[in-house]
Amino acid sequence: MTENNDLKIHFVNVNHGDCTIIEFPDYGSPKKARFSIVDFGAKLGDDRKLPRDYMKSLIKFRKDNDDNFDYEIEFACVTHPHNDHHGGLNRFMDEF
């Protein structure tokens, strides 16, 4: 796997809502990329897919550059129980 040496924070545009994807450096986990998600954003149905689409794009980008790419989502966090923070949680967790 091509190693990622940088901490990357992705602020995903989910229109009305919040979603942050954290991409950790691959240190200590040479065979897996590590991600975490904070909030899943979006009050509206169509916007709820935006965090999933963004995560799929991140994975595809890394996979396209490395046939041996693998990943794990280390943790998911909802900061508070408003719909624009947990709206896409269930479908995101089902997919990943």
C-alpha positions as CSV (number, residue, x, y, z in Angstrom):
1,M,0.0,0.0,0.0
2,T,1.3,3.5,-0.8
3,E,1.7,5.2,2.5
4,N,-0.1,8.4,3.5
5,N,2.2,10.4,5.8
6,D,-0.2,13.3,6.4
7,L,-3.2,13.9,8.6
8,K,-6.0,15.1,6.4
9,I,-9.2,16.7,7.5
10,H,-12.0,16.8,5.0
11,F,-14.9,19.2,5.6
12,V,-17.7,17.8,3.4
13,N,-20.2,20.2,2.0
14,V,-23.6,18.6,2.9
15,N,-25.5,21.9,2.4
16,H,-27.4,22.4,5.6
17,G,-25.5,20.2,8.2
18,D,-22.1,19.1,9.2
19,C,-19.7,16.3,8.2
20,T,-16.0,16.0,8.8
21,I,-13.9,13.0,7.6
22,I,-10.5,12.6,9.2
23,E,-7.9,10.7,7.3
24,F,-5.1,9.6,9.6
25,P,-1.5,9.0,8.6
26,D,-0.8,5.3,8.0
27,Y,1.8,5.1,10.7
28,G,1.6,1.9,12.7
29,S,-1.0,0.4,10.3
30,P,1.0,-0.3,7.1
31,K,-1.7,-2.4,5.5
32,K,-4.8,-0.2,6.2
33,A,-5.7,3.4,5.7
34,R,-7.6,4.8,8.8
35,F,-10.6,7.1,8.7
36,S,-12.9,8.7,11.3
37,I,-16.2,10.5,10.7
38,V,-17.6,13.3,12.8
39,D,-21.3,14.0,12.1
40,F,-23.2,12.8,9.1
41,G,-25.0,16.0,8.2
42,A,-27.9,16.8,6.0
43,K,-31.5,17.3,7.0
44,L,-32.8,16.5,3.4
45,G,-32.9,13.1,1.8
46,D,-30.8,13.9,-1.3
47,D,-28.1,15.6,0.7
48,R,-27.8,12.6,3.1
49,K,-25.9,10.7,0.4
50,L,-23.1,13.4,0.2
51,P,-20.9,12.0,3.1
52,R,-21.2,8.5,1.5
53,D,-20.3,9.8,-1.9
54,Y,-17.4,11.7,-0.6
55,M,-16.1,8.7,1.4
56,K,-16.4,6.5,-1.7
57,S,-14.4,9.0,-3.7
58,L,-11.6,9.1,-1.1
59,I,-11.4,5.3,-1.1
60,K,-11.5,5.1,-4.9
61,F,-8.7,7.7,-5.2
62,R,-6.5,5.7,-2.9
63,K,-7.5,2.4,-4.6
64,D,-6.8,3.7,-8.0
65,N,-3.2,4.5,-7.0
66,D,-2.6,1.2,-5.1
67,D,-4.0,-2.3,-5.9
68,N,-3.4,-3.5,-2.3
69,F,-5.3,-0.6,-0.7
70,D,-7.4,-1.5,2.3
71,Y,-9.1,0.8,4.9
72,E,-10.9,0.8,8.2
73,I,-13.2,3.4,9.8
74,E,-11.8,3.7,13.4
75,F,-14.6,5.7,14.9
76,A,-17.8,7.6,14.1
77,C,-19.1,10.4,16.3
78,V,-22.3,12.4,16.4
79,T,-21.7,15.6,18.3
80,H,-25.3,16.1,19.3
81,P,-28.7,14.8,18.5
82,H,-29.9,17.2,15.8
83,N,-31.0,15.8,12.5
84,D,-28.4,17.9,10.6
85,H,-25.7,16.1,12.5
86,H,-27.0,12.5,12.5
87,G,-29.2,12.5,9.4
88,G,-27.1,10.3,7.2
89,L,-25.6,8.0,10.0
90,N,-27.6,4.9,9.4
91,R,-27.1,4.6,5.7
92,F,-23.4,5.6,6.0
93,M,-22.9,2.8,8.6
94,D,-24.8,0.3,6.4
95,E,-22.5,1.0,3.5
96,F,-19.2,1.1,5.3
